Amino acid sequence: MAKLTQEDILAYLEEATILELNDLVSAIEDKFGVVAAAAVAAPAADEAAADEGPSEVTVTLTDIGQTKVAVIKAVRSITGLGLVDAKKLVDSAPCAIKENIDPEEADKIKEELVAAGATVEVK
């Protein structure tokens, strides 16, 4: 029997019908004692992890809005920076305010900045 090349196999797969491919998968499962459904279980685990959400996020100030002074005060209280440093940070928007923090803390920071008039993104 002649040895098949990858090109021969791929050419067959391109021309085969769905029923033929299903029969081929069944034959491979029987011959080698494997189950094709095992490959489907991995994405389900990824979806469960995605549902939990990230464990650490970054709060990014995207726009300071119309109330720059209120945003600077909010940034000062969040970061503990002095007035000049907080102003520099706000002036450099878009910029990260806090990185690698819990999502709950990020939500609180976002609420505070949005209340001050800023636009915030949590990633």
Secondary structure, DSSP 8 states (H G I E B T S, - for coil): -----HHHHHHHHHH--HHHHHHHHHHHHHHHT--TTHHHHHHHHHHHHHHH--SSEEEEEEE--S-HHHHHHHHHHHH---HHHHHHHHHT-SEEEEEEE-HHHHHHHHHHHHHTT-EEEE-
